[in-house]
Amino acid sequence: MNARDDGAVSAAKEKQMSTEPLLSVQGLAVDFATMDGVVHAVEGVDLEIRPGETVAIVGESGSGKSTTAMAIIGLLAGGGKIASGSIRLDGKEISRASEHEMRTIRGRDIGLVPQDPMSNLNPVARIGTQVAETLLAHGLATRQNVQTKVVEALTAAGLPDPARRAKQYPHEFSGGMRQRALIAIGLACKPRLLIADEPTSALDVTVQQTILDQIGQMTRELGTAVLLITHDLGLAADRAERVIVMHRGKVVEQGDARQILEDPQHPYTQSLVKAAPSVAAARLQPEAFRVQERAAEASAVAETAPADNIVEIENLTKVYPVRGRGEDFVAVDDVSLVIPRGETVAIVGESGSGKTTTARMLLKVIEPTSGLIRYEGKDIASLSRAETKEFRQQVQPIFQDPYSSLNPMFTIERLIAEPLEFYKRGSGADRRRRVRQLLDDVALPQSMLRRYPSELSGGQRQRVAIARALALSPDLIVCDEPVSALDVLVQDQILKLLGDLQSEYGLSYLFISHDLAVVRLISDYVCVMKDGKLVEAATSEEIFTNPRDPYTRRLLASIPGNELGIAS
């Protein structure tokens, strides 16, 4: 056989291999043994991934998408087992592989980028040490050259100054940098398949885009296939060739990503697409928010009466002294904004932009270095102790993570009643009636009263947090990333709930978020912050249809799936 024939055979073989699946899952079923019996978490899942292909599994929490991924890599949580089915990697059955065999497969053949970098990185080990452990465990480095390999891995993951970063600990990294470190670990052994489990769910859109670009670049260079686990439909549309939709442990639809997301066939997929917030789809605006109607009403009122602002912030600045540095850190720099009564003002920006610090100063959790915050026309810095107590009843927060903001030892009834008891509102019977009314307001059944936070879903816990914030009948609620950790269906429910409550009680909202698609849904006015400064402020319509600042335009351009009208 001559060289030309040999090359032709090689090319034909390569083409054949590229069409054969690298990973083939057939009839996968995963069960978990619990105190209440066996839970069928995954039932009859079929999927295939070819070399170099990106496949996304989408679905809400509890749909079985992460369980499927963990079954593939052999990392099911305690009590979980593969009940039936086949998992083949490059034609080899691995569903019944021993733990010793799986340790060889993990890292070298299948890499993993988990969701939460802070809980998946060892807090007391340097970043370089954690990358080195992976390389040494798989024999891809020696003690003599491992540091060089570590720097190469961190460089490939896009970390600046990798030699210095390798000597630092996870707490010294930002969220985006920690995620890059996990990418470096996941891809250090050049695996043939990378499982990325919600790799950017907690990151800002610009950081998210950078991380996904980094994964895309590295996997293209290595020819790695990617299994992307996400509840973000925009991300799936933007990054995957094929999408698999899971619901209650089963695959309900799969196929070409764009086709499924533009023309979903299954009712569940249709509900996911419909619920996904979009910067381009006004049809998704909850009717309860009446954004356009309220804007027209506000314009009419403004022509005949001065603006009624519940909050006025002028030249607000917060400076933190930094030891060992020649200059202080300016977290908030000369910010001015107003919150009209009964309306929603959103502050958007990346992590570190100063949006949460601004909210915490409004809540009187921290004191400003300079500037003025007026609530109902009065400077909150001059409030007496009694006036401050009254202020805290009128201004209530809803935090990002309801689980960490709810005492796990309290029942739901006690959690909601706590502010009523603290401020001695009514008798015990009055408080019990108020708690039941609040449960009705946030659409939770009375049967929840005796439960604990750990027994509720994420969306249910967030509803409890909202009920507690409403307990004292506040006029202003500060919502700090209240839906960023929720699936699109639950997120849609919570946003509509906030809108209904605003319409019913005339609430004003300060909404802190890095999710522009969510902000588009609910806000009357948008303030864009960057590096502590307010770079742009206008009505929501103006910001999203005619952004003026380059930074705002960059934020909008970074939203995955935007061109499809699907972004979350």
VOGU-3710 file (C-alpha; in Angstrom, 3 decimals, decimal comma):
1> mnarddgavs> 0,000/0,000/0,000  1,484/3,361/-0,986  1,571/6,498/1,125  -1,443/7,995/-0,645  -3,537/4,852/-0,007  -2,322/4,762/3,593  -3,334/8,401/4,045  -6,744/7,733/2,502  -7,345/4,805/4,862  -6,233/6,929/7,800
11> aakekqmste> -8,581/9,756/6,789  -11,451/7,301/6,334  -10,760/5,769/9,737  -10,631/9,227/11,334  -13,957/10,141/9,720  -15,498/6,875/10,929  -14,230/7,483/14,454  -15,583/11,029/14,480  -19,090/9,722/13,711  -18,954/7,034/16,390
21> pllsvqglav> -19,962/8,152/19,892  -17,252/8,761/22,437  -19,866/8,340/25,166  -22,981/6,220/24,802  -25,569/5,972/27,574  -28,448/3,555/27,089  -31,405/3,009/29,419  -29,653/4,512/32,434  -31,586/4,249/35,705  -30,288/5,601/39,020
31> dfatmdgvvh> -31,892/4,867/42,388  -31,294/6,369/45,827  -32,058/4,535/49,035  -33,720/6,883/51,540  -35,525/6,532/54,860  -38,806/6,822/52,954  -37,866/4,101/50,480  -36,197/3,967/47,072  -36,252/7,138/44,955  -35,999/6,651/41,202
41> avegvdleir> -33,912/9,734/40,398  -33,125/8,835/36,773  -35,150/6,515/34,556  -34,311/5,218/31,074  -31,909/7,971/29,960  -30,348/7,617/26,499  -27,675/10,000/25,200  -24,644/10,071/22,941  -21,702/12,458/22,638  -19,242/12,369/19,758
51> pgetvaivge> -15,602/13,494/19,849  -15,343/17,291/19,861  -19,091/17,744/20,318  -20,792/19,862/22,993  -24,067/18,477/24,329  -26,123/20,296/26,959  -28,526/18,710/29,437  -31,108/21,252/30,607  -33,843/21,054/33,205  -34,876/22,421/36,570
61> sgsgksttam> -33,473/21,307/39,919  -34,435/17,715/40,613  -34,774/16,836/36,931  -31,902/14,348/37,167  -29,380/16,146/34,979  -26,560/16,329/37,556  -27,335/12,808/38,778  -26,904/11,562/35,208  -23,539/13,311/34,967  -22,352/11,961/38,319
71> aiigllaggg> -23,395/8,439/37,319  -21,264/8,735/34,174  -18,168/9,738/36,148  -18,882/7,334/39,022  -19,412/9,953/41,726  -22,974/9,322/42,868  -23,789/10,607/46,336  -24,204/8,188/49,236  -27,134/5,849/48,778  -27,101/6,243/45,002
81> kiasgsirld> -26,504/3,384/42,607  -26,896/2,575/38,927  -29,937/0,286/38,921  -29,788/-0,610/35,242  -28,536/0,518/31,866  -25,257/0,884/30,051  -22,542/3,562/30,032  -19,904/3,061/27,353  -16,833/5,255/26,971  -15,182/4,738/23,594
91> gkeisraseh> -16,986/1,399/23,350  -15,917/0,164/26,792  -18,572/-0,503/29,432  -17,839/1,540/32,576  -21,152/1,389/34,458  -19,910/-1,617/36,444  -16,283/-0,500/36,728  -14,602/-0,811/40,115  -13,592/2,260/42,106  -9,953/1,575/41,228
101> emrtirgrdi> -10,818/1,525/37,509  -12,905/4,703/37,811  -10,033/6,536/39,511  -7,967/5,835/36,405  -10,775/7,004/34,113  -11,450/10,190/36,064  -9,134/12,988/35,081  -7,353/11,136/32,279  -10,464/10,135/30,266  -13,258/12,156/31,873
111> glvpqdpmsn> -12,635/15,576/33,429  -15,011/17,447/35,708  -15,655/21,146/36,298  -18,115/21,250/39,230  -20,583/24,009/40,001  -19,347/25,660/43,186  -15,607/26,369/43,129  -15,429/27,455/46,757  -16,774/24,152/48,063  -14,826/22,082/45,523
121> lnpvarigtq> -11,417/23,634/46,134  -9,514/22,749/49,307  -9,481/26,017/51,292  -6,227/25,159/53,098  -4,229/24,040/50,036  -2,606/26,350/47,514  -4,100/26,389/44,024  -0,887/25,064/42,489  -0,812/22,162/44,931  -4,333/21,134/43,922
131> vaetllahgl> -3,486/21,183/40,212  -0,246/19,284/40,913  -2,127/16,535/42,764  -4,147/15,762/39,629  -1,097/15,694/37,371  0,928/13,499/39,717  -1,953/11,110/40,408  -2,227/10,301/36,705  1,503/10,155/36,027  1,438/13,186/33,748
141> atrqnvqtkv> 4,163/15,000/35,675  7,139/14,206/37,843  8,215/15,862/41,065  10,920/17,592/39,033  8,688/19,155/36,360  5,302/19,355/38,102  5,572/23,082/38,880  6,229/23,831/35,225  3,192/21,719/34,281  1,061/23,537/36,871
151> vealtaaglp> 1,973/26,929/35,423  1,184/25,617/31,932  -2,238/24,382/33,075  -3,112/27,677/34,806  -1,897/29,630/31,773  -4,092/27,544/29,477  -7,072/28,255/31,759  -6,511/31,988/31,313  -5,280/32,893/34,799  -3,059/35,984/34,766
161> dparrakqyp> 0,378/35,739/36,380  0,000/31,955/36,856  3,306/31,417/38,725  2,196/33,829/41,456  -1,419/32,616/41,458  -0,262/29,017/41,949  1,076/30,013/45,372  -2,218/31,572/46,508  -5,201/30,052/48,319  -8,799/29,857/46,995
171> hefsggmrqr> -10,027/32,673/49,256  -7,574/35,019/47,535  -9,269/34,415/44,178  -12,418/36,010/42,770  -15,302/33,742/41,740  -14,217/33,817/38,117  -10,608/33,021/38,999  -11,664/30,096/41,203  -13,721/28,736/38,332  -10,684/29,016/36,047
181> aliaiglack> -8,674/27,057/38,596  -11,285/24,282/38,452  -11,095/24,372/34,656  -7,309/23,994/34,902  -7,760/20,954/37,165  -10,506/19,482/34,970  -8,493/19,807/31,769  -4,963/19,317/33,140  -4,934/15,648/32,087  -6,311/16,461/28,621
191> prlliadept> -9,426/14,273/29,028  -11,449/13,108/26,054  -14,716/14,117/27,766  -15,286/17,129/30,043  -18,363/17,282/32,259  -19,111/20,909/33,146  -21,818/20,967/35,836  -23,340/24,468/36,021  -19,852/25,975/35,575  -21,013/29,604/35,409
201> saldvtvqqt> -24,350/29,753/37,253  -23,083/32,158/39,927  -20,961/34,345/37,636  -21,641/37,675/35,973  -22,387/37,637/32,245  -19,012/39,047/31,208  -17,093/36,639/33,466  -19,407/33,849/32,314  -18,585/34,590/28,693  -14,849/34,596/29,443
211> ildqigqmtr> -15,044/31,258/31,279  -17,105/29,610/28,536  -14,774/30,976/25,864  -11,861/29,519/27,814  -13,527/26,103/28,025  -14,389/26,285/24,338  -10,870/27,237/23,295  -9,207/24,536/25,387  -11,599/21,791/24,351  -11,218/22,707/20,667
221> elgtavllit> -7,445/22,580/20,943  -7,587/19,215/22,733  -10,472/17,779/20,693  -12,380/17,235/23,938  -16,113/16,525/23,966  -18,192/18,492/26,489  -21,263/17,484/28,473  -22,690/20,772/29,758  -25,156/20,566/32,653  -27,215/23,735/32,984
231> hdlglaadra> -30,630/25,213/33,708  -29,704/28,223/31,550  -31,428/27,866/28,173  -29,565/30,834/26,733  -26,247/29,242/27,597  -27,355/25,939/26,037  -28,438/27,696/22,854  -25,199/29,632/22,699  -22,703/26,848/23,408  -24,116/23,428/22,513
241> ervivmhrgk> -24,703/21,653/19,223  -27,339/19,402/20,769  -29,651/19,781/23,751  -31,178/17,088/25,962  -34,160/18,199/28,056  -34,777/16,303/31,304  -37,838/16,404/33,530  -38,444/14,292/36,644  -35,611/11,934/35,828  -36,543/11,301/32,211
251> vveqgdarqi> -35,436/12,673/28,848  -38,493/14,358/27,340  -36,860/15,874/24,252  -33,490/16,000/22,536  -32,024/17,164/19,262  -30,381/20,148/17,548  -29,960/22,970/20,080  -31,293/25,789/17,970  -34,215/23,766/16,673  -35,324/22,627/20,130
261> ledpqhpytq> -35,067/26,086/21,657  -36,729/27,866/18,727  -39,436/25,250/18,157  -39,840/23,079/21,273  -42,212/20,153/20,876  -42,671/18,803/24,388  -44,942/20,827/26,748  -42,232/20,903/29,421  -39,624/22,285/27,015  -42,182/24,839/25,859
271> slvkaapsva> -42,717/25,907/29,475  -38,953/26,276/30,002  -38,564/28,446/26,913  -41,598/30,521/27,805  -40,381/31,093/31,360  -36,834/32,076/30,352  -36,337/35,857/30,752  -35,201/37,647/27,617  -33,874/41,127/26,952  -35,635/41,023/23,581
281> aarlqpeafr> -38,997/39,475/24,456  -41,424/41,938/25,969  -44,082/39,191/25,819  -42,366/37,559/28,801  -42,932/40,545/31,071  -45,157/39,467/33,963  -48,458/41,298/33,677  -48,305/41,998/37,389  -45,396/44,370/36,919  -47,296/46,520/34,383
291> vqeraaeasa> -43,955/48,128/33,494  -45,120/49,968/30,377  -48,436/50,953/31,968  -46,728/52,249/35,103  -44,238/54,195/32,991  -47,084/55,925/31,180  -48,805/56,684/34,497  -45,577/58,096/35,934  -45,109/60,359/32,901  -48,648/61,695/33,259
301> vaetapadni> -48,172/62,364/36,981  -44,801/64,029/36,400  -46,457/66,619/34,184  -48,734/67,773/36,991  -46,846/67,023/40,210  -43,256/66,751/41,449  -41,724/63,268/41,676  -42,518/61,316/44,835  -39,270/59,583/45,693  -39,167/57,196/48,624
311> veienltkvy> -35,334/57,161/48,513  -32,864/59,802/47,362  -29,148/59,016/47,291  -26,639/61,809/46,684  -22,870/61,533/46,133  -22,654/58,266/48,075  -19,094/57,016/48,656  -17,666/54,064/50,561  -13,886/53,733/51,038  -12,150/50,793/52,714
321> pvrgrgedfv> -8,594/51,191/54,006  -6,314/48,396/52,774  -3,350/47,355/54,870  -0,017/47,099/53,128  -1,101/49,163/50,148  -0,432/52,772/49,404  -4,035/53,548/48,498  -7,483/52,758/49,846  -10,125/50,716/48,041  -13,068/52,800/46,814
331> avddvslvip> -16,041/50,391/46,717  -18,669/53,027/45,874  -17,616/56,259/44,226  -19,912/59,323/44,199  -23,170/57,515/43,345  -26,462/59,402/43,065  -29,870/57,852/42,312  -33,521/57,963/43,357  -36,192/55,301/43,918  -39,684/56,552/42,985
341> rgetvaivge> -42,488/55,352/45,230  -44,182/52,177/44,049  -41,635/51,461/41,330  -38,656/49,203/40,733  -35,126/50,503/40,355  -32,479/47,963/39,390  -28,739/48,260/39,935  -26,746/46,026/37,600  -23,054/45,342/37,208  -20,357/42,735/37,645
351> sgsgktttar> -19,117/41,423/40,973  -17,107/44,167/42,630  -19,009/46,942/40,873  -20,354/48,289/44,185  -24,029/47,416/43,743  -24,369/45,284/46,892  -22,313/47,758/48,936  -24,738/50,488/47,861  -27,673/48,343/48,972  -26,051/47,574/52,333
361> mllkviepts> -25,551/51,293/53,000  -29,219/51,899/52,220  -30,130/49,151/54,698  -27,875/50,810/57,320  -25,831/47,621/57,587  -22,675/49,633/56,854  -22,037/53,342/57,143  -21,055/55,448/54,115  -17,741/57,297/54,081  -19,502/60,330/52,649
371> gliryegkdi> -22,679/61,283/50,858  -26,349/61,344/51,762  -29,173/58,780/51,853  -32,643/60,203/52,425  -35,578/57,914/53,190  -38,979/59,614/53,125  -37,077/62,907/52,978  -34,959/62,313/56,096  -31,225/61,648/56,248  -30,897/58,095/57,620
381> aslsraetke> -27,515/58,934/59,164  -29,246/61,347/61,557  -31,929/58,914/62,737  -32,262/58,389/66,485  -32,293/54,871/67,928  -36,115/54,855/67,971  -36,259/56,236/64,419  -33,735/53,640/63,242  -35,898/50,888/64,713  -38,877/52,280/62,790
391> frqqvqpifq> -36,754/52,598/59,627  -35,763/48,936/59,805  -39,420/47,958/59,891  -40,164/49,982/56,773  -37,136/48,793/54,756  -36,684/45,031/54,497  -34,155/42,848/52,605  -34,504/39,681/50,524  -31,125/37,982/50,154  -29,671/35,889/47,355
401> dpysslnpmf> -29,392/32,603/49,233  -32,538/31,869/51,235  -31,009/28,804/52,839  -28,196/30,737/54,531  -30,525/33,559/55,579  -33,073/31,239/57,239  -32,297/29,656/60,605  -32,255/25,909/59,870  -33,395/25,142/63,436  -36,622/27,173/63,133
411> tierliaepl> -39,893/25,987/61,624  -41,341/28,020/58,769  -43,975/29,420/61,111  -41,362/30,648/63,570  -39,178/32,096/60,810  -41,996/34,230/59,417  -43,253/35,207/62,871  -39,773/36,187/64,110  -39,867/39,868/63,008  -43,421/40,201/64,394
421> efykrgsgad> -42,251/38,873/67,748  -39,125/41,042/67,779  -41,140/44,220/67,189  -43,987/43,008/69,450  -46,633/43,255/66,751  -49,995/42,013/68,044  -50,832/39,102/70,303  -49,752/35,510/69,728  -53,065/34,798/68,011  -52,663/37,916/65,845
431> rrrrvrqlld> -49,196/36,812/64,804  -50,384/33,307/63,930  -53,130/34,767/61,739  -50,632/37,106/60,091  -48,249/34,224/59,319  -51,056/32,255/57,676  -52,067/35,274/55,633  -48,460/35,735/54,493  -48,267/32,090/53,419  -51,345/32,715/51,281
441> dvalpqsmlr> -49,763/35,885/49,874  -46,679/33,981/48,676  -48,741/30,989/47,466  -47,444/28,438/49,978  -49,770/25,851/51,562  -50,556/25,999/55,277  -49,003/22,541/55,610  -45,579/24,229/55,318  -45,898/25,814/58,770  -44,366/22,882/60,663
451> rypselsggq> -41,619/22,174/58,171  -37,972/23,255/58,312  -35,949/25,037/55,565  -34,103/21,818/54,687  -37,430/20,217/53,763  -38,259/22,893/51,170  -37,101/23,437/47,607  -35,057/26,506/46,649  -38,114/28,275/45,278  -40,159/27,497/48,376
461> rqrvaiaral> -37,383/28,803/50,641  -37,256/32,028/48,633  -41,015/32,415/49,073  -40,540/32,022/52,836  -37,859/34,740/52,726  -40,287/37,010/50,853  -43,058/36,292/53,370  -40,718/37,195/56,232  -39,738/40,431/54,476  -43,438/41,307/54,109
471> alspdlivcd> -44,319/40,485/57,722  -43,863/44,056/58,974  -45,678/45,621/55,981  -42,629/47,516/54,658  -42,735/50,233/52,030  -39,369/49,389/50,441  -37,804/45,970/49,821  -34,149/45,624/48,862  -33,804/42,479/46,732  -30,163/41,382/46,493
481> epvsaldvlv> -29,874/38,783/43,688  -33,119/37,105/44,840  -33,479/34,745/41,843  -29,913/34,232/40,599  -29,641/30,699/42,009  -33,076/29,536/40,839  -34,160/27,582/37,771  -36,051/29,477/35,083  -39,470/28,073/36,030  -39,037/28,895/39,733
491> qdqilkllgd> -37,436/32,209/38,812  -40,452/33,075/36,688  -42,797/32,244/39,580  -40,846/34,387/42,060  -40,661/37,370/39,694  -44,394/37,212/39,050  -44,985/36,938/42,791  -42,909/40,072/43,417  -44,940/41,840/40,738  -48,267/40,772/42,235
501> lqseyglsyl> -47,170/41,929/45,691  -45,998/45,263/44,314  -49,351/45,838/42,640  -51,312/44,806/45,742  -49,309/46,669/48,388  -47,717/49,513/46,419  -44,216/48,304/47,289  -41,052/49,960/46,053  -38,121/47,727/45,083  -34,394/48,206/44,831
511> fishdlavvr> -33,392/45,169/42,767  -29,712/44,177/42,758  -28,753/41,829/39,952  -26,122/40,877/37,409  -28,789/39,207/35,234  -29,837/41,752/32,634  -32,588/39,550/31,227  -34,287/39,462/34,644  -33,792/43,202/35,065  -35,450/43,763/31,690
521> lisdyvcvmk> -38,525/41,936/32,933  -39,214/43,876/36,097  -37,497/47,253/36,273  -38,837/50,724/35,628  -35,370/52,263/35,892  -31,887/50,783/35,556  -28,617/52,024/37,067  -25,432/50,463/35,654  -22,393/50,356/37,945  -18,767/49,614/37,162
531> dgklveaats> -15,794/49,830/39,510  -17,887/51,645/42,101  -19,133/54,326/39,717  -22,547/54,867/38,181  -21,812/54,804/34,444  -25,371/54,996/33,131  -28,880/55,478/34,518  -32,114/55,645/32,535  -35,482/54,011/32,079  -35,385/50,296/31,419
541> eeiftnprdp> -36,577/50,834/27,858  -33,769/53,280/27,121  -31,059/51,070/28,642  -32,069/47,998/26,665  -32,933/49,623/23,346  -30,398/52,448/23,249  -27,508/51,865/25,696  -25,096/54,784/25,625  -22,126/53,660/27,679  -19,693/51,138/26,097
551> ytrrllasip> -19,738/49,085/29,296  -23,542/48,739/29,176  -23,315/47,669/25,546  -20,688/45,084/26,502  -22,906/43,694/29,272  -25,802/43,334/26,846  -23,605/41,704/24,206  -22,351/39,147/26,747  -25,772/37,601/27,431  -25,772/34,025/26,066
561> gnelgias> -28,622/33,139/23,709  -29,535/36,781/23,185  -29,807/36,450/19,438  -32,497/33,784/19,904  -34,511/35,911/22,298  -33,610/33,384/25,019  -31,348/34,721/27,720  -31,114/34,029/31,397
//
